[in-house]
Amino acid sequence: MKKRICAILAVCILFCAVPRARAAARFADVPAGHWAAADIELCAEHGIMNGVTETRFGLGLPLSRCACLVILSRFFHWTPDDPAILPYEDVSPAAWYATELAAAYRHGVVTDQTRLFRPEEPVTRAELAATLVRALGYSVLSGLAEPAPFADVTANAGYITLARDMGLINGNGGRFLPDNAATREQTAAILARLYRKLYAAPRKTGIISASGGRWGSAGLDAVAIAAGRLTGAQDSPISYAIDADAAASLRATVAAVGADALLCLSGDALRWNALHPVADAVRAGNYDGLLLELNGSYIDASEVESLKGLLQEKSLHLILPAPAETEDNYPYARLAALADSITIRVLGQSRMVNGFPSAPVEPLEEVYKALRALFHSDTPGVSPVLDPAKCALLLSTTGSAWTGSTNTGLVSAADVEALLQTEGVLSHYSERYACAYLRLPAADERPEEVIWYLDSRSVLARVRLAKLFGLGGLVITDANGLTESMLQAFQ
């Protein structure tokens, strides 16, 4: 008995299971061959959904609106809240679901647009999709979603499209049946999909330039040493930022943590004269492979193909701009067939709004647009541009500093963390961009400074979105600057 309890606890810890987890349940009304049997069992095993009795799941029964919020509260680990905050006239503070509903209200999952919550009414399929998107924190993206792919969807179209894009829901024959009640097994299937996505373990790569920082405890699968840039010059196509001895020392440190060591080079373009020097550098440095970041507006796939041939058994990983930044000059599918992985980089934005620099780092809305363009297909039977399992999302740990309308450079995560402890510094968070920023007030003759950066909340929003689209990896810039809170968000 003790062994069984220990095993259950180990599974809960390993998969970050929600509270009240219990052993996998086999309900008498769920045949082993039922299409949702595995999903129902996963939900029961991790305490996400219980049966209507100890032995019956309630197959085919509709899920009530109050039960839906209780289930989501368990799934997302929301702390039960005080029912006194609820604005609903038809919800008693003593109701069995009141504290979980209060938690959902506090998280913005339900609103006070009406004073009636209608707790015992069945939750519709449209309401379930919208509630899931809000619970995930992506309401801000609903206005960016393309028109819903279902002919019978009018209300909540953006939310339904988002849930479909993320692979959580689907329709049947071009229809979604939004007003139909969501059954208990349909809900279990959706939550099981979400669980498997969110608790997937993507391959993590960190880019470093020195041996310091917390990257060694980040559980990185690969570490790319930022050694230099492609210059485009005929005689010296590579400009090195660190010397051979420093690079060798870093490789030894990488080997000590059991990660693959990659040579990291960046540049506007890959030119023919650089192919042999780059391949030779990978071999001479005894690297496991190459991480090549290209920033230009055009790339020739034949050059990449030649480089891959020169590298032979060494791996080739590419960092490429998001589609909106390339003017269709990047043959993504061809490059993905040549490289071992493709990492998508989303650029930050900058514009002045009433004299204030709005310069979010990798804005969430642009990340969503890039992921949707590359990893989703609206046409049945047509595959997305790229296989998400073979791809990664680039995430920045450095902030962008601005004085007035002037960009004054990058700021490390450690320096941002130190500034946040400085008296007088004001911290803010943009819900639209899912990006944090701080304001260092003007003093004497020094004007106000603004720094946009990704905090742990920002990182979590992007990591989750990448997982929902099925991406198999994350690449972290300046992994030397990882903070403790970022480490948790990257898990």
C-alpha positions in Angstrom: 0.0 0.0 0.0 2.8 2.4 0.9 4.5 1.7 -2.4 1.3 2.5 -4.3 0.9 5.8 -2.4 4.5 6.8 -3.1 4.1 6.0 -6.8 1.0 8.1 -7.0 2.8 11.0 -5.3 5.8 10.7 -7.6 3.5 10.9 -10.6 1.8 14.0 -9.2 5.1 15.7 -8.6 6.6 14.7 -11.9 3.7 16.1 -14.0 2.8 19.0 -11.7 -0.6 17.4 -11.3 -3.5 19.5 -9.9 -4.6 19.1 -6.3 -6.7 16.1 -5.2 -5.0 13.7 -7.6 -6.0 10.1 -7.2 -5.3 6.8 -8.9 -6.6 6.3 -12.4 -10.3 5.6 -12.3 -12.2 3.1 -14.5 -15.8 4.0 -14.6 -18.5 1.4 -15.2 -20.3 3.6 -17.8 -17.1 4.2 -19.8 -16.3 1.2 -22.1 -12.6 0.6 -22.6 -13.0 1.2 -26.3 -14.8 4.5 -26.0 -13.2 7.4 -28.0 -12.7 9.5 -24.8 -11.8 6.6 -22.4 -8.1 7.6 -22.2 -8.9 11.2 -21.8 -11.4 10.5 -19.1 -8.9 8.4 -17.3 -6.2 11.0 -17.5 -8.6 13.6 -16.0 -9.6 11.3 -13.2 -6.1 10.2 -12.5 -4.9 13.8 -12.0 -8.0 14.9 -10.1 -9.2 17.3 -12.8 -12.6 15.7 -13.2 -14.4 13.3 -10.8 -17.3 11.0 -11.7 -20.9 11.8 -10.9 -20.5 8.9 -8.4 -17.6 6.7 -7.4 -18.3 4.3 -10.2 -20.0 6.4 -12.9 -18.4 9.2 -14.9 -21.7 10.5 -16.3 -21.0 9.7 -19.9 -23.2 11.8 -22.2 -24.4 14.2 -19.5 -24.0 17.9 -19.9 -21.5 19.8 -17.8 -23.0 22.6 -15.7 -21.5 26.1 -15.8 -20.5 26.0 -12.1 -18.9 22.5 -12.5 -16.9 23.9 -15.4 -15.4 26.6 -13.3 -14.6 24.2 -10.5 -12.8 21.9 -12.9 -10.8 24.8 -14.4 -9.9 26.0 -11.0 -8.4 22.6 -10.2 -6.6 22.4 -13.6 -4.9 25.8 -13.2 -4.1 25.6 -9.5 -6.2 28.7 -8.6 -6.4 29.4 -4.9 -10.0 29.4 -3.7 -11.2 32.9 -3.1 -13.7 34.7 -0.9 -17.2 34.4 -2.4 -17.9 37.9 -1.1 -16.2 39.3 -4.2 -18.8 37.7 -6.5 -21.3 40.1 -8.1 -23.9 37.4 -9.0 -27.4 37.5 -7.5 -28.0 33.8 -8.1 -24.9 32.5 -6.4 -25.0 31.8 -2.7 -21.7 32.3 -0.8 -22.3 28.9 0.8 -22.6 27.1 -2.6 -20.3 24.1 -3.0 -18.6 25.9 -6.0 -18.5 29.4 -4.7 -14.9 29.7 -3.7 -13.7 28.3 -7.0 -16.1 30.5 -8.9 -14.6 33.5 -7.0 -11.1 32.4 -8.0 -12.2 32.3 -11.7 -13.8 35.8 -11.3 -10.5 37.1 -9.7 -8.6 35.7 -12.7 -10.9 37.4 -15.2 -12.3 34.1 -16.6 -15.9 35.2 -15.8 -17.1 38.8 -15.8 -19.8 40.9 -14.2 -21.5 41.9 -17.5 -24.6 40.4 -16.0 -25.7 39.9 -12.4 -26.9 36.4 -13.2 -24.4 33.6 -13.5 -26.9 30.7 -14.1 -24.7 28.2 -12.3 -26.7 25.0 -12.9 -27.3 25.6 -16.6 -25.3 23.5 -19.1 -22.1 25.2 -20.4 -22.3 25.5 -24.1 -19.5 24.5 -26.5 -18.9 28.2 -27.3 -18.8 29.2 -23.7 -16.4 26.4 -22.9 -14.0 27.5 -25.7 -14.2 31.1 -24.6 -13.6 30.2 -20.9 -10.6 28.1 -21.8 -9.0 31.0 -23.7 -9.6 33.4 -20.9 -8.2 30.9 -18.4 -5.1 30.6 -20.4 -4.7 34.4 -20.4 -5.1 34.9 -24.2 -8.2 37.1 -24.3 -6.2 39.9 -25.8 -5.5 37.7 -28.9 -9.2 37.1 -29.6 -9.4 40.3 -31.7 -6.5 39.2 -33.9 -7.9 35.8 -34.8 -9.1 35.2 -38.4 -12.8 34.6 -39.0 -14.0 31.4 -37.4 -13.7 28.4 -39.7 -17.2 27.2 -38.8 -20.3 28.3 -40.7 -22.5 28.3 -37.6 -20.3 30.5 -35.4 -21.2 34.1 -34.9 -20.7 35.0 -31.2 -17.4 34.4 -29.5 -15.8 33.9 -33.0 -12.3 35.1 -31.9 -12.2 32.8 -28.9 -13.4 29.8 -30.8 -10.9 30.4 -33.5 -8.1 30.7 -31.0 -9.1 27.5 -29.3 -9.2 25.8 -32.7 -5.8 27.2 -33.6 -4.3 25.9 -30.4 -5.6 22.4 -31.2 -8.0 22.3 -28.3 -11.3 22.0 -30.2 -12.6 20.9 -33.5 -15.8 20.8 -35.5 -17.6 18.4 -37.7 -18.3 19.0 -41.3 -17.6 22.7 -41.2 -19.9 23.2 -38.2 -19.0 23.7 -34.5 -22.5 23.5 -32.9 -21.7 26.4 -30.5 -25.0 26.4 -28.7 -25.0 22.7 -27.9 -24.2 21.7 -24.4 -20.7 20.5 -23.8 -20.9 16.9 -22.5 -18.7 15.7 -19.7 -16.6 13.5 -22.1 -16.1 16.3 -24.6 -14.8 18.5 -21.7 -12.5 15.7 -20.6 -11.1 15.3 -24.1 -10.4 19.0 -24.4 -8.8 19.2 -21.0 -6.7 16.1 -21.7 -5.4 17.7 -24.9 -4.6 20.8 -23.0 -2.9 18.9 -20.2 -0.7 17.0 -22.7 0.3 20.2 -24.4 1.1 22.2 -21.3 3.0 19.5 -19.6 5.1 18.6 -22.6 8.8 19.0 -22.2 10.2 21.0 -25.2 13.9 20.8 -26.0 15.7 23.8 -24.5 18.7 25.5 -26.0 20.5 28.5 -24.3 22.8 30.9 -26.0 25.8 32.0 -23.8 28.8 34.2 -24.2 30.5 33.5 -20.8 30.5 30.9 -18.0 28.6 32.9 -15.4 24.9 33.0 -14.6 22.3 30.3 -13.8 22.2 28.6 -17.2 24.0 25.5 -15.8 21.0 24.7 -13.7 18.4 25.4 -16.4 18.3 21.8 -17.6 19.4 22.8 -21.1 19.6 20.1 -23.7 22.0 22.2 -25.8 24.1 25.3 -25.2 25.2 27.5 -28.1 28.4 29.5 -27.6 28.0 33.0 -29.2 31.4 33.1 -30.8 31.0 35.7 -33.5 29.3 37.1 -36.7 29.3 36.5 -40.4 30.8 39.6 -41.9 30.1 39.2 -45.5 33.7 40.1 -46.3 35.6 38.0 -48.9 38.8 37.4 -47.0 37.5 37.2 -43.4 34.0 35.9 -43.5 33.8 35.4 -39.7 34.5 38.0 -37.0 35.0 36.2 -33.7 33.9 37.8 -30.4 35.7 35.3 -28.2 39.1 33.7 -28.7 39.8 30.0 -29.1 40.9 29.4 -25.5 37.8 31.1 -24.1 35.6 29.0 -26.4 37.4 25.8 -25.4 36.8 26.6 -21.7 33.1 27.2 -22.4 32.8 23.9 -24.3 34.3 22.1 -21.3 31.8 23.8 -19.0 28.9 22.8 -21.3 30.2 19.2 -21.4 30.2 19.2 -17.6 26.4 19.8 -17.5 25.8 17.1 -20.1 24.4 19.3 -22.9 25.3 19.4 -26.6 27.7 22.2 -27.5 26.9 24.3 -30.5 28.8 27.0 -32.3 26.6 30.0 -32.5 27.1 32.5 -35.4 24.8 35.3 -36.6 24.7 37.5 -39.6 22.6 39.2 -42.3 23.3 36.5 -44.9 25.1 33.2 -45.5 27.4 33.7 -48.5 29.3 31.1 -50.5 32.7 32.2 -49.3 31.7 31.6 -45.6 30.6 28.0 -46.1 34.0 26.2 -45.7 35.2 28.5 -42.9 32.0 28.0 -40.9 32.1 24.2 -41.3 35.8 24.1 -40.5 35.2 26.2 -37.3 32.6 23.6 -36.1 35.0 20.7 -36.7 38.1 22.4 -35.4 36.3 23.5 -32.2 34.9 20.0 -31.7 31.3 21.3 -31.5 28.3 19.0 -31.8 26.8 21.3 -34.3 26.0 24.8 -35.5 23.4 27.3 -34.5 23.2 29.9 -37.3 21.0 33.0 -36.8 20.2 34.9 -40.0 18.8 38.4 -39.9 18.6 39.5 -43.5 15.6 39.7 -45.7 16.6 36.9 -48.1 18.2 33.5 -47.9 19.3 31.1 -50.6 18.4 27.5 -49.7 21.2 26.2 -52.0 23.8 27.8 -49.7 22.2 26.1 -46.7 22.2 22.8 -48.5 25.9 23.1 -49.3 26.7 24.0 -45.7 24.7 21.0 -44.4 26.8 18.8 -46.7 30.0 20.2 -45.4 29.0 19.7 -41.8 28.3 16.0 -42.5 27.4 14.4 -39.2 27.3 17.7 -37.3 23.9 19.1 -36.7 22.6 22.3 -38.3 20.1 24.6 -36.5 18.7 27.8 -38.0 17.2 30.9 -36.4 15.0 32.7 -38.9 12.8 35.8 -38.8 9.1 35.4 -38.5 7.2 35.4 -41.8 5.9 39.0 -41.6 9.5 40.2 -41.4 10.9 38.4 -44.5 8.8 39.6 -47.4 8.3 36.0 -48.5 12.0 35.6 -49.3 12.6 32.7 -46.9 11.8 29.2 -48.2 10.8 27.9 -44.8 9.7 24.4 -45.9 12.9 23.8 -47.9 15.1 25.1 -45.1 13.3 22.9 -42.6 14.0 19.9 -44.8 17.7 20.7 -44.7 18.2 21.8 -41.1 17.9 19.7 -37.9 15.7 22.4 -36.4 14.2 25.8 -37.2 13.9 28.5 -34.5 11.5 31.4 -35.2 12.6 34.9 -34.1 9.9 37.6 -33.6 11.3 41.1 -33.6 10.4 43.7 -31.0 8.4 46.8 -31.9 9.1 50.4 -31.2 7.0 53.5 -31.7 6.4 56.7 -29.8 2.9 57.1 -28.2 2.4 60.6 -26.8 6.1 60.9 -26.2 6.4 57.5 -24.5 8.4 54.7 -26.1 6.2 51.7 -26.8 8.8 49.1 -27.5 7.6 45.7 -26.3 10.1 42.8 -26.6 8.7 40.1 -28.9 5.0 41.2 -28.5 2.7 38.3 -27.8 0.3 39.3 -30.7 3.2 39.1 -33.1 4.3 35.7 -31.7 0.7 34.4 -32.2 0.7 35.7 -35.8 4.0 34.0 -36.6 3.0 30.7 -35.0 -0.4 30.7 -36.7 1.2 31.4 -40.1 3.8 28.6 -39.9 2.2 25.9 -37.7 -1.5 26.0 -38.6 -3.5 25.2 -41.7 -7.1 26.3 -42.3 -7.4 23.8 -45.2 -8.4 20.2 -44.2 -5.9 17.7 -45.5 -3.2 20.4 -46.1 -0.2 20.4 -43.7 1.1 23.6 -42.1 4.2 25.2 -43.6 6.4 23.7 -40.9 6.3 20.7 -38.6 6.0 22.3 -35.1 7.8 19.3 -33.5 10.9 20.2 -35.4 10.8 23.9 -34.6 11.5 26.2 -31.6 10.6 29.7 -30.5 13.3 32.3 -29.6 12.8 34.1 -26.3 14.9 37.1 -25.1 16.1 37.5 -21.6 17.6 40.9 -22.4 15.6 44.2 -22.1 15.4 47.1 -24.4 16.3 50.5 -22.9 15.0 53.8 -24.2 15.7 57.4 -23.3 13.0 59.5 -25.0 12.8 58.2 -28.6 16.4 56.9 -28.5 17.1 53.2 -28.1 20.1 53.1 -25.8 20.8 49.4 -26.1 20.2 46.1 -24.4 20.0 45.5 -20.6 20.6 42.1 -19.0 17.9 40.4 -17.0 20.2 40.7 -13.9 20.5 44.5 -14.3 16.7 44.7 -14.8 16.2 42.7 -11.6 18.6 45.0 -9.7 16.8 48.1 -11.0 13.4 46.8 -9.8 14.9 46.8 -6.3 15.9 50.5 -6.7 13.8 53.1 -4.9 11.7 55.2 -7.2 11.6 52.7 -10.1 8.1 52.0 -11.3 7.2 48.6 -12.8 4.3 48.0 -15.2 2.9 45.2 -17.3 1.2 45.6 -20.7 -1.6 43.1 -21.1 -1.8 43.8 -24.8 1.8 42.8 -25.5 2.3 40.5 -22.5 5.4 42.4 -21.8 6.8 44.2 -18.7 8.4 47.6 -18.6 9.9 49.8 -15.9 10.3 53.5 -15.7 13.4 55.1 -14.1 12.2 58.7 -13.3 14.1 61.7 -14.5 16.6 63.1 -12.0 18.6 66.3 -12.3 19.6 66.6 -15.9 19.0 62.9 -16.7 15.7 62.3 -18.6 13.4 59.4 -17.8 14.5 56.0 -18.9 12.2 53.2 -19.9 13.1 49.5 -20.2 10.9 46.9 -21.8 11.7 43.3 -20.9 10.2 39.8 -20.5 9.5 39.0 -16.9 8.5 35.5 -15.7 4.8 36.2 -16.5 5.7 37.3 -20.0 7.9 34.2 -20.5 5.2 31.9 -19.3 2.7 33.4 -21.8 5.0 32.7 -24.7 6.1 29.3 -23.5 2.5 28.2 -23.1 1.6 29.5 -26.5 4.5 27.7 -28.1 3.4 24.5 -26.4 -0.2 25.0 -27.5 0.9 25.2 -31.1 3.0 22.0 -30.6 6.5 23.5 -30.9 9.2 21.0 -29.9 11.7 23.5 -28.6 12.7 26.8 -27.0 15.8 28.9 -27.6 16.8 31.3 -24.9 19.0 34.3 -25.8 21.6 35.4 -23.3 21.1 32.4 -21.0 23.8 33.9 -18.8 21.2 36.4 -17.7 18.5 33.9 -16.6 16.9 34.9 -13.3 15.5 32.4 -10.8 11.9 33.4 -11.7 12.6 32.9 -15.4 14.0 29.5 -14.8 10.6 28.5 -13.3 8.7 30.0 -16.3 10.9 28.1 -18.8 10.0 24.7 -17.3 
